[in-house]
C-alpha cells in the first residue's frame, strides 16, 4: 500500500468516528449543565418536597373519600329507617315530640 492510499483510507474512516465522538461529548456536556443547573438552583430539593406534599395530599384525599363513603351509607340508612331518623333528630338536633318534656341537668362542678 502506498502512503496516498493509507491517507485516503484515514480520511474515509475519520468522518464516521468524529460525529459520534462529538455527539457523545455534546450529550455529556448537556447532561452536566442540566445537572449543575438543577443542583445550583435547589430544584432537586424542591421536587422532593413537592413529591412528599403530593403523597400527603393523595393520602388525605383517600381518607376523605373513605369518610364520604361512610357518610353516604349513614345517610342511606337514616333515610330508609324511621327509627334512625328519630334517633338523629333527638341526638344530633335536640328535637323532641310535642307531648314530651325535656329536663336539663347541670353538674355543679
ZIPELIN-V32564 format. One record per run of one state. SS is the DSSP state (H for helix, E for strand, L for the rest). FROM is the first residue (numbers start at 1). LEN is the number of residues. Records with the same first field share a line. If there is no record, write none. Layout:
SS = FROM-LEN / FROM-LEN
//
This chain:
L = 1-2 / 42-1 / 81-1 / 92-18
H = 3-39 / 43-38 / 82-10
//
